[in-house]
């Protein structure tokens, strides 16, 4: 990473500064915003912790001496809430032994002594961003490895052939053992509490939970819209599964497919995926070829363990169209598995930055073209009965619409606050931002709650 730049990805530019002196916070916000950081400030450590529970920051930088809680105590709690976040302490009053103990405990990554040069602070923050980026990328690789580790060991060599009568008896016994349902098999945990969990005789619930949550987190870090669609698709698929009265093992596979349908996209360059999510027309034919392989890539990733096999099969066909114009194989009508047709509608609905009747109308316009009309009717029935999780989605500045709620502040080119986080947009506020952008371009990437 260049010492002169930081990543374009807004998720990697989010830093939180905590200090009880408002003047210091205002100065740092203004100066660091001019250096392209996305700065959030808090003058109360408890409020900072509440904010960290709601959103992810690349870096948390705090003063040491504050009323109610020291900076090191705050960073210790940040470590518990967000282990990957780089934690920095600014102070001129701390004992070396105390600082060394904090570093040994993994609470503190770096100490910035007062007084400091601003350019040195900027270099430190860029290094902190780089550390976070490497940490999260390694976490994504570990998540993939977790899935790979779920692959069962190779079976022992087959015993020598038995006489015919004995072999027949052995075959009957094997079939009975295979089809027997274990009485002590744990039940799935609520997705609202821990995310969808698959349990299997070969995989512990903890392993399964760790694998799926790691992969969904990887999706969210790769691009927030993918992670957001994933968690919403699981919620809607759970309701649909209840309408379909799917048996537990089928429902589990369906929920996994909803959660991980886009996991194959991480094999494509992020900027290509970003363009595709905005509009497929912005991608070159070569880029679209890569994109259209992601259902197969997702299935391949999930073939590491038998517990994922059925979910992978569902995912493989969720971009096929009823009229045969989809991918990867151009299947049509009844050739497309029924549950994949249902997932296709769910994913399309959850891909919108907002949800509601307008989105359903647009989907209904594609009945018997992109989608099976029966699947549309099923999802439309489930939508009003589903509580959609709230997450962040990335949109362009020009895509702002009345009713959207900002998940991140909008600043002008000079770092002055235009609209605060949490503001529900109306026509006047959107026009204000667009007018200022025409005079002096501002950050074109906006995060909204959806």
C-alpha positions as CSV (number, residue, x, y, z in Angstrom):
1,X,0.0,0.0,0.0
2,X,1.4,3.4,-0.9
3,X,2.2,5.8,1.9
4,X,0.5,8.5,-0.1
5,X,-2.9,6.8,-0.5
6,X,-5.4,4.6,1.3
7,X,-7.8,2.1,-0.3
8,X,-10.8,3.3,-2.4
9,X,-13.0,0.9,-0.5
10,X,-15.0,3.0,1.9
11,X,-15.1,0.1,4.4
12,X,-11.3,0.3,4.8
13,X,-11.3,4.0,5.4
14,X,-13.6,4.1,8.4
15,X,-11.8,5.2,11.6
16,X,-13.2,6.1,15.0
17,X,-11.5,8.7,17.2
18,X,-12.4,9.0,20.9
19,X,-11.4,12.0,23.1
20,X,-13.2,14.0,25.7
21,X,-12.0,17.3,24.2
22,X,-14.4,18.4,21.4
23,X,-11.8,20.9,20.0
24,X,-9.3,18.1,19.4
25,X,-12.0,15.9,17.8
26,X,-13.2,18.7,15.5
27,X,-9.6,19.4,14.3
28,X,-8.7,15.8,13.7
29,X,-12.0,15.2,11.8
30,X,-11.4,18.1,9.5
31,X,-7.7,17.3,8.8
32,X,-8.1,13.6,8.4
33,X,-11.2,13.9,6.2
34,X,-9.0,16.0,3.9
35,X,-6.7,13.0,3.7
36,X,-9.6,10.8,2.6
37,X,-10.3,9.0,5.9
38,X,-14.0,8.5,6.8
39,X,-13.9,9.9,10.4
40,X,-16.4,9.3,13.2
41,X,-15.8,10.9,16.6
42,X,-17.1,10.3,20.1
43,X,-16.3,12.2,23.3
44,X,-17.7,9.5,25.5
45,X,-16.1,6.1,25.7
46,X,-19.4,4.4,26.5
47,X,-21.0,5.9,23.4
48,X,-18.0,4.8,21.4
49,X,-18.6,1.2,22.5
50,X,-22.3,1.4,21.5
51,X,-21.3,2.7,18.1
52,X,-18.7,-0.2,17.7
53,X,-21.5,-2.7,18.4
54,X,-23.5,-1.3,15.5
55,X,-20.8,-0.8,12.8
56,X,-17.3,-1.9,11.9
57,X,-14.2,0.4,12.0
58,X,-10.8,-0.2,10.5
59,X,-9.1,1.8,13.3
60,X,-10.1,3.0,16.7
61,X,-7.8,5.7,18.1
62,X,-8.4,7.0,21.6
63,X,-7.0,9.4,24.2
64,X,-5.9,7.8,27.5
65,X,-7.2,10.2,30.2
66,X,-11.0,10.4,29.9
67,X,-13.7,10.6,32.5
68,X,-15.2,7.3,33.4
69,X,-12.9,5.1,31.4
70,X,-9.2,5.1,30.4
71,X,-8.2,4.7,26.8
72,X,-6.6,1.3,27.5
73,X,-9.8,0.1,29.2
74,X,-11.7,1.2,26.1
75,X,-9.3,-0.6,23.8
76,X,-9.6,-3.8,25.8
77,X,-13.4,-3.8,25.2
78,X,-12.9,-2.9,21.5
79,X,-10.7,-6.0,21.2
80,X,-13.6,-8.1,22.5
81,X,-16.2,-6.5,20.2
82,X,-14.1,-6.2,17.1
83,X,-10.8,-8.2,17.2
84,X,-9.6,-7.2,13.7
85,X,-9.9,-3.5,14.4
86,X,-6.5,-1.8,14.8
87,X,-6.3,-0.1,18.2
88,X,-4.2,3.0,18.7
89,X,-3.6,5.1,21.9
90,X,-2.7,8.8,21.9
91,X,-1.3,10.1,25.2
92,X,1.8,11.7,26.8
93,X,0.9,10.3,30.2
94,X,1.4,6.5,30.5
95,X,3.9,4.3,32.3
96,X,6.1,2.2,30.0
97,X,5.3,-0.9,32.0
98,X,1.5,-0.3,31.6
99,X,1.9,0.2,27.9
100,X,4.1,-2.9,27.5
101,X,1.6,-5.1,29.3
102,X,-1.2,-3.8,27.1
103,X,0.8,-4.6,24.0
104,X,1.6,-8.1,25.3
105,X,-2.1,-8.7,26.0
106,X,-2.9,-7.7,22.4
107,X,-5.0,-4.7,23.5
108,X,-2.7,-2.1,22.0
109,X,-1.2,-2.1,18.6
110,X,0.6,1.2,18.7
111,X,1.2,4.1,21.1
112,X,1.3,7.6,19.6
113,X,3.0,10.0,22.1
114,X,2.0,13.6,22.5
115,X,2.9,16.0,21.1
116,X,2.9,14.5,17.6
117,X,3.4,15.7,14.0
118,X,0.3,15.5,12.0
119,X,2.0,13.8,9.0
120,X,3.4,11.2,11.3
121,X,-0.1,10.6,12.6
122,X,-1.4,10.2,9.0
123,X,1.4,7.6,8.2
124,X,0.5,5.7,11.4
125,X,-3.2,5.6,10.3
126,X,-2.3,4.4,6.8
127,X,-0.2,1.6,8.4
128,X,-3.1,0.8,10.7
129,X,-5.4,0.5,7.7
130,X,-3.0,-1.8,5.9
131,X,-2.8,-4.0,9.0
132,X,-6.6,-4.2,9.2
133,X,-6.8,-5.1,5.5
134,X,-4.2,-7.9,5.8
135,X,-5.9,-9.2,9.0
136,X,-9.4,-9.4,7.3
137,X,-8.0,-10.9,4.2
138,X,-6.3,-13.6,6.3
139,X,-9.5,-14.1,8.1
140,X,-11.3,-14.7,4.8
141,X,-8.6,-17.3,3.8
142,X,-9.1,-19.0,7.2
143,X,-12.8,-19.1,6.6
144,X,-12.2,-20.9,3.3
145,X,-9.8,-23.3,5.1
146,X,-12.4,-24.0,7.7
147,X,-14.8,-25.2,5.0
148,X,-12.0,-27.3,3.5
149,X,-11.2,-28.9,6.9
150,X,-14.8,-30.1,7.1
151,X,-14.1,-32.6,4.3
152,X,-14.2,-36.0,5.9
153,X,-11.1,-38.2,5.9
154,X,-10.8,-40.8,3.2
155,X,-12.6,-44.1,4.1
156,X,-10.4,-47.1,5.0
157,X,-9.7,-49.7,2.2
158,X,-12.6,-52.0,1.5
159,X,-12.3,-55.5,3.0
160,X,-11.9,-58.5,0.8
161,X,-15.0,-59.6,-1.0
162,X,-17.3,-61.8,1.0
163,X,-19.4,-64.8,-0.2
164,X,-22.6,-63.8,-2.0
165,X,-25.0,-64.5,0.9
166,X,-22.9,-62.6,3.4
167,X,-22.4,-59.7,1.0
168,X,-26.2,-59.3,0.5
169,X,-26.7,-59.3,4.2
170,X,-24.0,-56.7,4.7
171,X,-25.5,-54.5,2.0
172,X,-28.9,-54.5,3.7
173,X,-27.3,-53.6,7.0
174,X,-25.3,-50.7,5.3
175,X,-28.5,-49.3,3.8
176,X,-30.3,-49.4,7.1
177,X,-27.4,-47.7,8.8
178,X,-27.3,-45.0,6.2
179,X,-31.0,-44.2,6.3
180,X,-31.3,-44.3,10.0
181,X,-32.0,-40.9,11.6
182,X,-29.8,-40.2,14.7
183,X,-32.0,-39.6,17.7
184,X,-29.4,-37.3,19.3
185,X,-28.8,-35.0,16.3
186,X,-28.8,-31.4,17.6
187,X,-31.4,-29.0,16.2
188,X,-30.5,-25.9,14.2
189,X,-30.0,-22.6,16.1
190,X,-32.1,-19.6,15.2
191,X,-30.5,-17.6,12.3
192,X,-31.5,-14.4,14.2
193,X,-29.3,-15.4,17.1
194,X,-26.2,-16.9,15.5
195,X,-26.9,-17.2,11.8
196,X,-28.0,-20.4,10.0
197,X,-26.4,-23.5,11.3
198,X,-26.1,-26.9,9.7
199,X,-25.6,-29.9,11.9
200,X,-24.4,-33.3,10.7
201,X,-23.0,-36.4,12.3
202,X,-19.6,-35.6,10.8
203,X,-19.5,-31.9,11.8
204,X,-20.1,-30.4,15.2
205,X,-22.6,-27.5,15.5
206,X,-19.7,-25.2,16.5
207,X,-17.8,-26.1,13.3
208,X,-20.7,-25.5,11.1
209,X,-21.6,-22.2,12.8
210,X,-18.0,-21.0,12.5
211,X,-17.8,-21.9,8.9
212,X,-21.0,-20.3,7.7
213,X,-20.6,-17.1,9.8
214,X,-17.0,-16.8,8.6
215,X,-18.0,-17.1,5.0
216,X,-20.9,-14.6,5.4
217,X,-18.5,-12.2,7.1
218,X,-16.0,-12.7,4.2
219,X,-18.8,-11.7,1.8
220,X,-19.6,-8.6,3.8
221,X,-16.0,-7.5,3.9
222,X,-15.6,-8.2,0.2
223,X,-18.6,-6.0,-0.6
224,X,-21.2,-4.9,1.9
225,X,-24.1,-5.5,-0.5
226,X,-23.2,-9.2,-0.8
227,X,-23.2,-9.7,2.9
228,X,-26.4,-7.7,3.3
229,X,-28.2,-9.7,0.6
230,X,-27.0,-12.9,2.3
231,X,-28.5,-12.2,5.7
232,X,-31.8,-10.9,4.2
233,X,-32.1,-13.9,1.9
234,X,-31.7,-16.2,4.9
235,X,-34.5,-14.5,6.8
236,X,-36.9,-14.6,3.8
237,X,-35.9,-18.2,2.9
238,X,-36.8,-19.3,6.5
239,X,-40.3,-18.0,6.1
240,X,-40.6,-19.6,2.6
241,X,-39.3,-22.9,4.0
242,X,-42.1,-22.9,6.6
243,X,-44.7,-22.4,3.8
244,X,-43.2,-25.2,1.9
245,X,-43.1,-27.4,5.0
246,X,-39.6,-28.5,4.2
247,X,-38.2,-31.2,6.5
248,X,-35.4,-30.1,8.7
249,X,-32.5,-31.3,6.6
250,X,-34.1,-29.7,3.4
251,X,-34.7,-26.5,5.2
252,X,-31.1,-26.4,6.5
253,X,-29.8,-26.9,3.0
254,X,-32.1,-24.1,1.7
255,X,-30.9,-21.7,4.4
256,X,-27.3,-22.4,3.6
257,X,-27.9,-21.8,-0.1
258,X,-29.6,-18.5,0.7
259,X,-26.6,-17.5,2.9
260,X,-23.8,-18.6,0.5
261,X,-25.3,-18.2,-3.0
262,X,-22.7,-15.5,-3.9
263,X,-19.7,-16.8,-2.2
264,X,-18.1,-17.7,-5.5
265,X,-17.9,-14.0,-6.4
266,X,-14.9,-13.6,-4.1
267,X,-12.9,-15.2,-6.8
268,X,-13.6,-12.2,-9.1
269,X,-11.8,-8.9,-8.8
270,X,-13.7,-6.6,-6.4
271,X,-14.0,-3.7,-8.9
272,X,-15.6,-6.0,-11.5
273,X,-18.1,-7.2,-8.9
274,X,-18.9,-3.6,-7.9
275,X,-19.6,-2.6,-11.5
276,X,-21.8,-5.7,-12.0
277,X,-23.8,-5.0,-8.9
278,X,-24.5,-1.5,-10.2
279,X,-25.3,-2.6,-13.7
280,X,-24.3,-5.6,-15.7
281,X,-24.1,-3.3,-18.8
282,X,-21.0,-1.6,-17.2
283,X,-19.0,-4.9,-17.5
284,X,-17.1,-6.0,-20.6
285,X,-18.0,-9.4,-22.2
286,X,-14.9,-10.9,-20.6
287,X,-15.8,-9.6,-17.2
288,X,-19.4,-11.0,-17.5
289,X,-17.9,-14.4,-18.4
290,X,-16.1,-14.4,-15.1
291,X,-19.2,-13.3,-13.2
292,X,-21.4,-15.9,-14.8
293,X,-19.1,-18.6,-13.4
294,X,-19.8,-17.7,-9.8
295,X,-22.7,-20.2,-9.3
296,X,-20.4,-23.0,-10.2
297,X,-17.6,-21.6,-8.2
298,X,-19.9,-21.3,-5.2
299,X,-20.9,-25.0,-5.6
300,X,-17.3,-26.0,-6.0
301,X,-16.4,-24.3,-2.7
302,X,-19.2,-26.1,-0.9
303,X,-18.2,-29.5,-2.2
304,X,-15.5,-29.8,0.5
305,X,-18.0,-31.4,2.9
306,X,-21.1,-33.6,2.4
307,X,-23.1,-31.3,4.6
308,X,-22.9,-28.6,1.9
309,X,-23.7,-30.8,-1.0
310,X,-27.4,-30.1,-1.4
311,X,-26.9,-26.4,-0.8
312,X,-24.4,-26.3,-3.6
313,X,-26.8,-28.0,-6.0
314,X,-29.4,-25.4,-5.1
315,X,-27.0,-22.5,-5.7
316,X,-25.7,-23.9,-9.0
317,X,-29.1,-23.1,-10.7
318,X,-30.2,-19.9,-9.0
319,X,-29.3,-17.7,-11.9
320,X,-31.0,-19.9,-14.5
321,X,-34.1,-18.2,-16.1
322,X,-37.5,-19.7,-16.8
323,X,-37.2,-18.8,-20.5
324,X,-33.7,-20.3,-20.8
325,X,-31.7,-17.1,-21.0
326,X,-29.9,-17.5,-17.6
327,X,-26.6,-19.1,-16.6
328,X,-24.4,-21.1,-16.2
329,X,-26.1,-23.8,-18.3
330,X,-29.1,-22.1,-20.0
331,X,-31.7,-24.4,-18.3
332,X,-35.3,-23.5,-18.8
333,X,-38.7,-24.1,-17.1
334,X,-39.0,-27.5,-15.3
335,X,-35.4,-28.3,-16.0
336,X,-34.4,-25.8,-13.3
337,X,-34.8,-27.4,-9.8
338,X,-37.9,-26.0,-8.1
339,X,-36.0,-24.9,-4.9
340,X,-33.5,-23.0,-7.1
341,X,-36.3,-21.2,-8.9
342,X,-37.6,-20.1,-5.5
343,X,-34.1,-19.0,-4.4
344,X,-33.8,-17.0,-7.6
345,X,-36.8,-14.8,-6.6
346,X,-35.6,-14.5,-3.0
347,X,-32.2,-13.3,-4.1
348,X,-33.5,-10.8,-6.6
349,X,-35.9,-9.3,-4.1
350,X,-33.2,-9.1,-1.4
351,X,-30.7,-7.5,-3.8
352,X,-32.7,-4.2,-3.9
353,X,-31.4,-1.4,-1.6
354,X,-35.0,-1.2,-0.3
355,X,-37.8,-3.7,-0.2
356,X,-41.5,-3.5,-0.6
357,X,-44.4,-3.7,-3.1
358,X,-42.5,-1.8,-5.8
359,X,-39.8,-4.4,-5.9
360,X,-42.4,-7.2,-6.0
361,X,-44.1,-5.5,-8.9
362,X,-40.8,-5.4,-10.8
363,X,-40.3,-9.1,-10.1
364,X,-43.8,-9.9,-11.2
365,X,-43.2,-8.2,-14.5
366,X,-40.6,-10.9,-15.1
367,X,-43.0,-13.8,-14.5
368,X,-42.5,-16.7,-16.9
369,X,-39.5,-14.8,-18.3
370,X,-36.8,-14.7,-15.6
371,X,-38.9,-16.3,-12.9
372,X,-41.4,-19.1,-12.4
373,X,-44.7,-17.4,-11.6
374,X,-45.4,-19.9,-8.8
375,X,-42.1,-19.0,-7.1
376,X,-43.0,-15.3,-7.3
377,X,-46.4,-16.0,-5.7
378,X,-44.8,-18.0,-2.9
379,X,-42.2,-15.3,-2.1
380,X,-44.8,-12.5,-2.3
381,X,-46.8,-14.4,0.3
382,X,-43.7,-14.7,2.6
383,X,-42.5,-11.1,2.4
384,X,-45.1,-9.5,4.7
385,X,-44.5,-12.1,7.3
386,X,-40.7,-11.7,7.3
387,X,-38.7,-9.3,9.5
388,X,-35.8,-8.3,7.4
389,X,-32.4,-7.8,9.1
390,X,-31.1,-4.2,8.9
391,X,-27.6,-3.9,7.4
392,X,-25.5,-1.5,5.3
393,X,-25.6,-1.3,1.5
394,X,-23.3,0.7,-0.8
395,X,-24.9,2.9,-3.4
396,X,-23.8,5.8,-5.6
397,X,-24.5,9.4,-4.6
398,X,-26.8,9.8,-7.5
399,X,-28.8,6.8,-6.4
400,X,-30.1,8.4,-3.2
401,X,-33.9,8.3,-2.9
402,X,-36.3,9.8,-0.4
403,X,-36.9,7.5,2.6
404,X,-33.4,6.0,2.6
405,X,-31.5,6.3,5.9
406,X,-27.8,7.1,5.9
407,X,-25.5,4.5,7.5
408,X,-22.6,7.0,7.2
409,X,-22.2,10.7,7.3
410,X,-21.9,12.7,4.0
411,X,-19.2,15.4,4.0
412,X,-18.3,18.0,1.4
413,X,-15.0,18.2,-0.3
414,X,-13.5,20.2,2.6
415,X,-14.6,17.8,5.3
416,X,-17.7,19.8,6.5
417,X,-20.7,17.7,7.5
418,X,-23.5,17.9,5.1
419,X,-25.8,15.1,6.4
420,X,-25.4,13.1,9.6
421,X,-25.5,9.4,10.0
422,X,-29.1,8.2,10.7
423,X,-30.7,11.0,8.7
424,X,-33.8,9.9,6.7
425,X,-33.5,11.5,3.3
426,X,-36.1,13.6,1.7
427,X,-36.2,15.5,-1.6
428,X,-34.7,18.7,-0.1
429,X,-31.7,17.0,1.6
430,X,-30.9,15.0,-1.6
431,X,-31.1,18.1,-3.8
432,X,-28.8,19.9,-1.4
433,X,-26.1,17.1,-1.6
434,X,-26.4,16.8,-5.4
435,X,-26.1,20.6,-5.8
436,X,-23.0,20.8,-3.7
437,X,-21.5,17.8,-5.6
438,X,-22.0,19.6,-8.9
439,X,-19.9,22.6,-7.6
440,X,-17.2,20.5,-5.8
441,X,-17.3,16.7,-6.3
442,X,-17.6,14.7,-3.1
443,X,-17.3,11.0,-2.3
444,X,-19.5,9.2,-4.7
445,X,-19.9,6.1,-2.5
446,X,-22.7,6.3,0.1
447,X,-23.7,3.8,2.7
448,X,-27.4,3.5,3.6
449,X,-29.3,1.2,5.9
450,X,-31.4,-1.4,4.1
